[in-house]
Amino acid sequence: MSIVVTTFVAAMSAFAAVATVLLYLYAVRRSDLVAAREEALALAETRRQVIGDLEERLKSLEKGHRRATADCERRVRELLAELETTRTQARDEAYQIQHFYAEALAEFLNDLRSDLQRTPPDVQAALEHLEKLGGERPAA
């Protein structure tokens, strides 16, 4: 019986050793899974923070873009108003110059007519008026 007991104790020791190895492998695998899960959770948290930072930056950039667009539109309106004012001034000045030259021409023609309608016509004074006009332009 001592052989049976010795064999039984040896078998139980072998079984305990195999069970211990299996439990050790299970624990190692389980700790690897826990570590992998913790690492995945840490990566997910990092991703969440990065996404949050990027969303904040995007909002800030969009706000800046809207502000810049509004400034550009305001500046365009100002420039268009200034352009219209300049065009109006140029048109008014052109009209005034045209009016001035028309008045000067009318005055010249009236003087010329009065010189030529005299009895006897003062041709010399009319020629002097023409020479004066031909030599210089009236000042604005």
Secondary structure as GFF3:
##gff-version 3
##sequence-region A 1 140
A	DSSP	alpha_helix	2	117	.	.	.	ID=ss1
A	DSSP	alpha_helix	123	135	.	.	.	ID=ss2
###
